[in-house]
Amino acid sequence: MFQPIQLNLPSCSSKITRKSNKLYIFDELRKRDLVLTPEEWVRQHWVHYLYTHKGYPKSLMQIEGGLKLNTLQKRSDLLIYNNNGEKILLAEFKAPTVKITENTFHQVANYNSVHRIPLLVVSNGLEHYYCRINFKEKKFEFILDLPNYNSALNL
């Protein structure tokens, strides 16, 4: 059973319960308890961080949005939209014990070849990477900090 650890994100007051010898965490977006896995621990911290510290509205967040990549059905960890329904941020989360590697970036790049989103986040809760994509110029750049919601709307 996963025991929550301190992440490199502001702490959040997650509602954790134990049922049948398993830990569950309440997902504020889906309004239900989910099995507390290491990846879910990271995702819930990020959701909290994004709306509390960066101003991204919870109502515009979608967890595990489906996508079709070639013939395979995949799920992105977190999508965030603007008020017009356009995707502005794609996040891929890993468990804290999973090292962020080139394969992780290939995974999010493959997902983004379908979504075409200008802002990417890759994190295992301890290390965070942010990337801005310019589709017109076919370029990308790593950025030091994630823009807040209002700034992200202008990308």
C-alpha positions in Angstrom: 0.0 0.0 0.0 1.3 3.4 -1.0 2.2 5.7 1.8 2.0 9.4 0.8 5.3 11.2 0.7 6.3 14.9 0.6 6.3 16.3 -2.9 8.1 19.3 -4.4 4.8 21.1 -4.5 2.8 23.1 -1.9 1.0 20.7 0.4 -2.7 20.3 -0.1 -5.4 19.2 2.3 -6.4 16.0 0.6 -9.2 13.9 2.0 -7.7 10.4 2.5 -9.8 7.5 3.8 -9.1 3.8 4.4 -11.5 1.2 3.1 -10.9 -2.6 3.0 -7.2 -2.1 3.8 -6.7 0.4 0.9 -6.2 4.1 1.0 -8.4 6.4 -1.1 -8.1 10.0 -2.0 -11.0 12.3 -2.8 -10.8 13.7 -6.3 -12.2 17.2 -6.3 -12.8 17.2 -10.1 -14.6 13.9 -10.4 -16.2 14.2 -7.0 -15.4 10.6 -5.9 -12.8 8.6 -4.0 -10.0 7.0 -6.0 -7.5 4.4 -5.0 -4.5 6.3 -3.7 -1.6 5.4 -6.1 1.7 7.2 -6.3 0.6 8.8 -9.6 -2.8 9.9 -8.2 -1.0 11.5 -5.3 1.0 13.6 -7.7 -2.0 14.4 -9.9 -4.1 15.6 -7.0 -1.3 17.8 -5.7 -1.0 19.3 -9.2 -4.7 19.9 -9.5 -4.7 21.7 -6.2 -1.5 23.7 -7.1 -3.0 24.8 -10.5 -6.2 26.2 -9.1 -4.9 27.5 -5.8 -1.6 29.0 -6.9 -1.8 29.5 -10.7 -5.5 30.4 -11.1 -6.5 27.6 -13.5 -10.3 27.1 -13.0 -11.3 23.6 -11.8 -14.3 23.8 -14.1 -11.9 23.8 -17.1 -9.8 20.8 -16.0 -10.3 17.3 -17.4 -8.6 14.3 -15.9 -7.8 11.3 -18.1 -9.2 12.7 -21.3 -9.3 10.1 -24.0 -7.4 10.3 -27.3 -6.8 8.0 -30.2 -3.1 7.6 -31.1 -2.8 5.7 -34.3 -5.1 2.8 -33.5 -4.5 2.8 -29.7 -6.8 4.4 -27.2 -4.8 6.4 -24.7 -5.6 8.8 -21.8 -3.9 12.1 -21.0 -3.4 12.7 -17.3 -4.7 16.3 -17.3 -6.1 18.7 -19.9 -7.0 22.3 -19.2 -9.2 24.3 -21.5 -9.9 28.0 -21.9 -13.4 29.5 -21.8 -13.8 28.9 -25.5 -13.2 25.1 -25.1 -9.7 25.2 -26.6 -7.1 23.1 -24.9 -4.3 25.2 -23.5 -2.4 22.8 -21.2 -1.5 19.1 -21.3 0.1 17.5 -18.2 1.7 14.1 -17.9 2.3 12.8 -14.4 4.4 9.9 -13.1 4.9 8.4 -9.7 7.6 10.0 -7.6 9.8 6.9 -7.9 9.6 7.1 -11.7 12.5 9.0 -13.3 11.5 11.6 -15.9 13.4 10.4 -19.1 13.4 11.0 -22.8 10.7 8.3 -23.1 8.4 10.4 -20.9 8.9 13.4 -23.2 8.2 11.2 -26.2 5.0 10.0 -24.6 3.7 13.6 -24.0 4.9 14.7 -27.5 3.0 11.8 -29.0 -0.2 12.8 -27.1 0.4 16.4 -28.2 0.6 15.4 -31.8 -3.1 14.6 -31.5 -4.1 17.5 -29.1 -1.8 20.3 -30.4 -1.6 22.2 -27.1 0.7 25.1 -26.6 1.7 24.4 -23.0 3.1 21.1 -21.6 3.8 19.9 -18.0 5.7 16.8 -17.1 6.2 15.9 -13.5 6.8 13.1 -11.0 5.9 15.4 -8.1 9.6 15.9 -7.3 10.9 17.2 -10.7 8.8 19.4 -13.0 9.4 20.4 -16.6 7.4 23.0 -18.6 7.5 23.4 -22.3 5.9 26.0 -24.6 5.1 24.9 -28.2 4.9 27.3 -31.1 3.1 25.4 -33.8 3.4 28.2 -36.5 7.2 28.2 -36.2 7.4 24.5 -35.5 9.5 25.2 -32.4 9.4 24.4 -28.7 11.2 25.8 -25.7 11.6 24.7 -22.1 10.5 27.4 -19.7 11.5 27.9 -16.0 8.1 28.3 -14.5 4.5 27.5 -15.5 2.5 30.6 -16.4 -0.6 31.4 -14.5 -4.0 30.9 -16.2 -4.4 34.4 -17.5 -0.9 34.4 -19.0 -1.4 30.9 -20.5 -4.4 32.3 -22.4 -2.0 34.5 -24.5 0.3 31.7 -25.7 
